[in-house]
Amino acid sequence: MSAAAKSLYGVFPIYKPSGYSTSAVIKIIKSKLGVEKICHSGALSVYAEGVMVMGVGKAVKYNKAIQQHQRMYLVRGMMGVATTTNDAAGDFSRVSPYYHISEKSLREACNEVFVGKIQQTPPTLPNFKFLQRYRPTTDTANSILPVKQADVHITAIDVIEFDPPSFQLHVHTEGRIYPCSLINDLGEVLDSAAHLTHLCRVQQGDFGFREAIHFYDWTEKSIQNNLYLPSNDPELNS
């Protein structure tokens, strides 16, 4: 590790394109900076895109705090079909009518059921190994216990497009949520089925599309020029 790499610390936002896993992104950034350790403030699946905040050096501690910051997602769903992974990557698991769903009923379900502090069941996606919290029961090695539910806080959901069977939402949160689970559960509440077809994290904390470093500019110089060092954070100044 070079002396310059050792002196690096701060947080910086990048824009992850679809088609790259979070682990692949980390590997690329580590290679660009020549560092051994780097972390992120919230994973995005291979098929998702959007803002990810990375931390290097002492800022790793601050990066963990960003996980609880406000986020905004652009979420597109498809009514009428549920899948094994709650997104378009899975196999169809259930088909259900959706013609009875109106934009009004969709909006009411979003605001009355999902806005606030709720519990979600994390999806069991192959690329989210850390979400696969299954373990054998004492009765049989082939049995599994349900995935542990997670507490999440959704502050607002805006329906910005309704073109059945497709719909699109702006979802505002405090900290992490599981968009795949949100769309699946929304379909069930509406007496139908639904799955996620596209996900973009457009904002995380103070960082949005404009502040994020895009894939073509993932260079050491660009990252160094976009490091943020919060002066009021005692962890960074210790």
Phi, psi and chi 1 to 4 in degrees:
 res  aa     phi    psi   chi1   chi2   chi3   chi4
   1 MET       -  130.7 -177.2 -172.9  -60.4      -
   2 SER   -72.9  162.6   67.5      -      -      -
   3 ALA   -62.4  -36.8      -      -      -      -
   4 ALA   -64.5  -39.9      -      -      -      -
   5 ALA   -66.6  -38.3      -      -      -      -
   6 LYS   -64.4  -29.8  -71.5 -178.1  179.1  179.2
   7 SER   -83.4   -8.4   66.4      -      -      -
   8 LEU   -71.8  130.0  -77.4  174.9      -      -
   9 TYR  -158.4  142.3   70.2   95.3      -      -
  10 GLY   152.8  179.8      -      -      -      -
  11 VAL  -117.4  148.7  -63.9      -      -      -
  12 PHE  -148.4  141.2   56.0   95.1      -      -
  13 PRO   -92.8  137.7   32.1  -31.2      -      -
  14 ILE  -122.7  163.9   65.5  167.5      -      -
  15 TYR  -111.6  110.9 -165.4   90.0      -      -
  16 LYS   -82.4  123.4 -174.0 -167.0   88.8   66.9
  17 PRO   -79.4  157.9   29.1  -33.0      -      -
  18 SER   -63.8  144.9  176.6      -      -      -
  19 GLY   104.0   -7.9      -      -      -      -
  20 TYR  -117.4  133.3  -72.1   81.7      -      -
  21 SER   -77.7  162.1   67.0      -      -      -
  22 THR   -61.2  -41.0  -63.6      -      -      -
  23 SER   -64.6  -36.7   59.3      -      -      -
  24 ALA   -65.8  -40.1      -      -      -      -
  25 VAL   -62.7  -45.1  167.8      -      -      -
  26 ILE   -60.2  -42.2  -68.9  174.4      -      -
  27 LYS   -62.3  -41.2 -175.6  178.2  -65.9 -174.7
  28 ILE   -65.0  -47.0  -67.9  171.3      -      -
  29 ILE   -64.7  -41.1  -62.5  -62.7      -      -
  30 LYS   -61.0  -40.0  -74.2  167.9   64.0  175.5
  31 SER   -66.2  -40.7  174.7      -      -      -
  32 LYS   -64.8  -37.9  -62.8  -70.2 -174.9 -179.3
  33 LEU   -90.3  -18.1  -65.3  179.8      -      -
  34 GLY    70.5   35.1      -      -      -      -
  35 VAL  -115.0  159.9  -62.6      -      -      -
  36 GLU   -94.9  -21.9  -63.0  177.4   -3.3      -
  37 LYS  -133.4  133.1 -173.8  175.7 -178.5 -179.6
  38 ILE  -154.0  154.3 -157.8  166.2      -      -
  39 CYS  -139.4  171.3   69.7      -      -      -
  40 HIS  -130.3  164.6   61.7   85.4      -      -
  41 SER  -105.7   23.1   58.3      -      -      -
  42 GLY   151.0  118.7      -      -      -      -
  43 ALA   -71.5  152.8      -      -      -      -
  44 LEU  -124.2  140.3  -73.2  170.6      -      -
  45 SER   -67.4  167.8   73.7      -      -      -
  46 VAL   -54.6  -39.2  171.5      -      -      -
  47 TYR   -86.4   -7.3  -52.4  104.4      -      -
  48 ALA   -92.4  162.3      -      -      -      -
  49 GLU  -135.1  167.4   60.6 -179.8  -64.9      -
  50 GLY   135.3 -169.3      -      -      -      -
  51 VAL   -77.1  129.2  177.6      -      -      -
  52 MET  -126.9  134.5  -70.9 -178.4   62.4      -
  53 VAL   -99.8  124.9 -178.1      -      -      -
  54 MET  -105.6  153.8  -43.1  -66.0  -73.6      -
  55 GLY  -128.2  141.2      -      -      -      -
  56 VAL  -136.0  146.0   62.7      -      -      -
  57 GLY    68.3 -143.3      -      -      -      -
  58 LYS   -64.7  -18.7  -67.7  175.4   67.5  175.8
  59 ALA   -70.0   -7.0      -      -      -      -
  60 VAL   -55.1  -37.5  165.6      -      -      -
  61 LYS   -67.3  -39.0  -64.3 -179.4  179.8  179.6
  62 TYR   -69.7  -33.5 -179.1   77.5      -      -
  63 ASN   -60.3  -35.3 -161.6   49.4      -      -
  64 LYS   -64.6  -36.6  -67.6 -179.6  179.9  178.6
  65 ALA   -66.0  -31.0      -      -      -      -
  66 ILE   -65.2  -22.5  -66.9 -179.3      -      -
  67 GLN   -58.8  -24.7  -66.2 -176.0   16.4      -
  68 GLN   -95.1    0.9  -57.3  -54.9  -43.3      -
  69 HIS   -76.7  167.1  -75.1 -170.0      -      -
  70 GLN   -63.8  144.5  -65.8 -179.8  -13.2      -
  71 ARG  -134.3  155.0  -52.5 -178.0 -172.4 -168.5
  72 MET  -133.7  132.0 -177.2  168.3   71.3      -
  73 TYR  -118.2  145.0  -64.7   89.1      -      -
  74 LEU  -103.3  115.0 -177.7   63.4      -      -
  75 VAL  -121.7  127.4 -178.5      -      -      -
  76 ARG  -113.8  133.1 -178.1  176.7  -70.0  -84.3
  77 GLY  -126.8  164.3      -      -      -      -
  78 MET  -126.0  120.6 -179.8   74.4   70.0      -
  79 MET   -82.8  155.3  -62.7 -179.1  -68.3      -
  80 GLY   100.3  -17.6      -      -      -      -
  81 VAL  -138.4  129.4  177.0      -      -      -
  82 ALA  -102.8  152.4      -      -      -      -
  83 THR  -126.6  167.5   72.0      -      -      -
  84 THR   -68.5  -20.9   53.7      -      -      -
  85 THR  -114.5    3.9   56.2      -      -      -
  86 ASN    68.2    8.4  -63.3  -16.7      -      -
  87 ASP  -137.9 -176.8   67.6    3.5      -      -
  88 ALA   -70.8  -11.0      -      -      -      -
  89 ALA   -78.8  -18.2      -      -      -      -
  90 GLY   -90.2  172.0      -      -      -      -
  91 ASP   -82.5  152.1  -62.3  -36.6      -      -
  92 PHE   -62.5  131.3  -73.9    5.2      -      -
  93 SER  -114.8  -22.2   60.5      -      -      -
  94 ARG  -161.8  138.2 -176.7  165.5   58.0   88.8
  95 VAL  -117.1  134.6  177.2      -      -      -
  96 SER  -145.5  146.6 -177.0      -      -      -
  97 PRO   -60.9  148.6  -21.1   33.1      -      -
  98 TYR  -133.0    1.9   61.6   86.4      -      -
  99 TYR   -65.8  -19.8  -59.5  107.2      -      -
 100 HIS   -80.2   -8.4   61.1  -76.7      -      -
 101 ILE   -85.5  125.2  -59.1  173.3      -      -
 102 SER  -107.6  166.9   65.2      -      -      -
 103 GLU   -61.4  -35.8 -177.3  173.3   -4.9      -
 104 LYS   -64.8  -45.1  179.3 -177.9  177.8 -178.5
 105 SER   -67.7  -34.0   62.8      -      -      -
 106 LEU   -64.1  -46.1  173.8   62.9      -      -
 107 ARG   -63.9  -41.7 -164.7 -179.2  -52.5  -84.1
 108 GLU   -65.7  -41.2  -71.0  176.4  -13.4      -
 109 ALA   -63.2  -42.3      -      -      -      -
 110 CYS   -58.8  -49.3  -71.9      -      -      -
 111 ASN   -78.9  -34.0  -70.5  -55.6      -      -
 112 GLU   -86.4  -26.4  -65.6  176.0    6.1      -
 113 VAL  -107.9  -36.1  179.8      -      -      -
 114 PHE  -109.7  -15.4  -63.5   99.8      -      -
 115 VAL   -82.9  127.7  171.0      -      -      -
 116 GLY   125.9 -166.2      -      -      -      -
 117 LYS   -89.0  114.3  -65.6 -178.6  178.8 -179.4
 118 ILE  -131.4  175.6   64.0  171.6      -      -
 119 GLN  -112.6  140.0  -72.7 -168.5  -39.4      -
 120 GLN  -125.8  149.6  -73.8 -171.3  -56.3      -
 121 THR   -94.1  116.5  -58.0      -      -      -
 122 PRO   -59.5  145.2  -24.0   35.3      -      -
 123 PRO   -71.0  157.9   28.0  -35.0      -      -
 124 THR  -106.7   67.0   53.5      -      -      -
 125 LEU   -85.0  142.2  -59.5  178.3      -      -
 126 PRO   -57.7  -35.2  -24.8   34.5      -      -
 127 ASN   -86.5    2.0   53.6  -46.7      -      -
 128 PHE  -114.8   64.2  -89.0  168.1      -      -
 129 LYS   -60.0  -31.9  -69.3 -176.8  179.3  179.5
 130 PHE   -72.2   -9.4   64.8   95.5      -      -
 131 LEU   -93.0  -10.1  -64.1  179.8      -      -
 132 GLN   -85.4   79.8  -64.5  178.1  -14.0      -
 133 ARG   -93.3   43.0  -59.6  170.5 -176.2  173.6
 134 TYR   -84.6  149.3  -70.7  123.9      -      -
 135 ARG  -151.7  149.5   57.3 -171.9  174.7   91.0
 136 PRO   -63.7  147.6  -18.9   30.8      -      -
 137 THR   -83.3  172.0   66.1      -      -      -
 138 THR   -76.9  -14.1   55.4      -      -      -
 139 ASP   -80.3  -44.3  -63.0  -30.4      -      -
 140 THR  -152.5  141.7  168.7      -      -      -
 141 ALA   -66.9  -19.4      -      -      -      -
 142 ASN   -91.7   -7.2  -65.4  -37.3      -      -
 143 SER   -85.1  151.7  -61.2      -      -      -
 144 ILE  -132.1  148.0   54.7  175.4      -      -
 145 LEU   -88.5  155.8  -66.2  177.3      -      -
 146 PRO   -61.0  151.5  -21.3   32.6      -      -
 147 VAL   -64.8  138.3  177.6      -      -      -
 148 LYS   -65.9  133.7 -178.1  179.6  178.7 -179.2
 149 GLN   -74.8  152.0  -72.3 -164.2  -44.3      -
 150 ALA  -116.8  141.0      -      -      -      -
 151 ASP   -82.6  127.9  -64.7  -40.4      -      -
 152 VAL  -133.4  163.3  -56.8      -      -      -
 153 HIS  -131.3  109.3 -173.6 -169.5      -      -
 154 ILE  -101.2  121.8  -61.0  175.2      -      -
 155 THR   -93.0  -25.0   56.2      -      -      -
 156 ALA  -165.1  147.2      -      -      -      -
 157 ILE  -133.0  123.2  -58.2  177.6      -      -
 158 ASP  -112.2  127.1  -57.3  -45.6      -      -
 159 VAL   -83.1  112.9  178.7      -      -      -
 160 ILE  -106.5  -10.5   60.8  173.7      -      -
 161 GLU  -154.7  134.9 -178.4 -179.0  -47.4      -
 162 PHE  -138.5  102.4 -176.1   74.0      -      -
 163 ASP  -139.1   74.5 -175.2   19.4      -      -
 164 PRO   -47.6  135.3  -24.9   34.6      -      -
 165 PRO   -86.8    3.8   31.8  -37.6      -      -
 166 SER   -91.7  147.9  178.6      -      -      -
 167 PHE  -151.3  159.1   62.3   95.3      -      -
 168 GLN  -136.4  138.6 -167.0  163.8 -131.8      -
 169 LEU  -126.9  148.8  -48.4  173.1      -      -
 170 HIS  -101.1  121.2  -96.6  153.1      -      -
 171 VAL  -115.9  122.0 -178.1      -      -      -
 172 HIS  -105.6  132.8  -54.1 -104.8      -      -
 173 THR  -137.4  161.7   77.8      -      -      -
 174 GLU  -106.0  103.4  -67.3  -77.7   -7.5      -
 175 GLY    82.9 -164.4      -      -      -      -
 176 ARG   -73.4  153.3   69.6  173.5 -175.5 -179.4
 177 ILE  -141.8  177.2   66.3  162.6      -      -
 178 TYR  -119.7   92.2  -58.8   99.9      -      -
 179 PRO   -57.5  -36.3  -26.7   37.5      -      -
 180 CYS   -59.3  -44.6  -71.2      -      -      -
 181 SER   -67.5  -36.7  -60.0      -      -      -
 182 LEU   -59.2  -47.4  171.4   64.2      -      -
 183 ILE   -67.9  -41.5  -61.5  -57.5      -      -
 184 ASN   -61.0  -46.7  176.9   77.0      -      -
 185 ASP   -67.4  -34.2  -64.6  -14.0      -      -
 186 LEU   -62.1  -41.7 -176.1   57.7      -      -
 187 GLY   -60.8  -40.2      -      -      -      -
 188 GLU   -68.1  -41.1  -67.8 -177.3   -4.2      -
 189 VAL   -61.9  -31.9  166.2      -      -      -
 190 LEU   -88.3   14.7  -68.6  167.2      -      -
 191 ASP    56.5   41.3  -65.7  -37.9      -      -
 192 SER  -144.5 -144.4 -178.1      -      -      -
 193 ALA  -146.9  157.8      -      -      -      -
 194 ALA  -162.1  156.5      -      -      -      -
 195 HIS  -145.0  157.6   68.0  -83.0      -      -
 196 LEU   -75.9  133.0 -178.5   78.4      -      -
 197 THR  -113.3  -21.8   57.6      -      -      -
 198 HIS  -157.3  142.3 -178.8   71.2      -      -
 199 LEU  -138.6  131.3  173.3   64.2      -      -
 200 CYS  -136.7  122.9  177.0      -      -      -
 201 ARG   -87.3  108.9 -175.5 -166.9  -70.6  155.8
 202 VAL   -93.4  -13.8  -63.0      -      -      -
 203 GLN  -153.0  140.3 -173.9   84.5   22.8      -
 204 GLN  -144.4  113.3 -176.6  163.8   15.4      -
 205 GLY    62.1 -128.4      -      -      -      -
 206 ASP   -87.3    0.0  -65.0  -31.7      -      -
 207 PHE  -105.2  131.6  -55.2  114.7      -      -
 208 GLY  -131.3 -163.9      -      -      -      -
 209 PHE   -57.2  -42.8 -178.1   85.6      -      -
 210 ARG   -67.9  -34.7  -68.0 -176.5  178.2 -179.5
 211 GLU   -82.0  -22.1  -66.8   80.3   18.5      -
 212 ALA   -72.1  144.5      -      -      -      -
 213 ILE   -84.9  123.2  -53.5  168.9      -      -
 214 HIS   -87.4  161.6  -70.2 -104.9      -      -
 215 PHE   -50.4  -43.3 -177.5   77.1      -      -
 216 TYR   -67.6  -12.6   58.4   82.8      -      -
 217 ASP  -117.1   20.7 -155.7   20.3      -      -
 218 TRP   -76.8   78.7  -72.3    1.1      -      -
 219 THR  -124.2  159.9   63.5      -      -      -
 220 GLU   -59.1  -43.5 -178.5  178.7    2.0      -
 221 LYS   -63.1  -45.4 -179.2  178.4  179.0  179.9
 222 SER   -64.3  -41.2 -179.2      -      -      -
 223 ILE   -66.2  -43.9  -67.7  171.6      -      -
 224 GLN   -59.6  -36.0  -72.2  177.2  -21.4      -
 225 ASN   -77.1  -10.1  -70.0  -22.0      -      -
 226 ASN  -122.3   25.6  -72.5  -83.1      -      -
 227 LEU   -80.6  133.9  -78.6  173.5      -      -
 228 TYR  -109.4  129.5  -68.0   79.8      -      -
 229 LEU  -122.0   90.7  -52.7  173.3      -      -
 230 PRO   -61.9  113.7  -19.4   32.5      -      -
 231 SER   -69.5  -20.7   59.3      -      -      -
 232 ASN   -92.7    8.3   61.3  -15.4      -      -
 233 ASP   -94.6  113.6 -167.4  -41.2      -      -
 234 PRO   -63.9  -26.3   24.4  -34.6      -      -
 235 GLU   -65.7  -36.3  -64.1  -70.5   -6.7      -
 236 LEU   -77.9  -24.9  -74.4 -178.9      -      -
 237 ASN  -101.0    6.9  -64.6  -51.8      -      -
 238 SER   -83.8      -   58.8      -      -      -
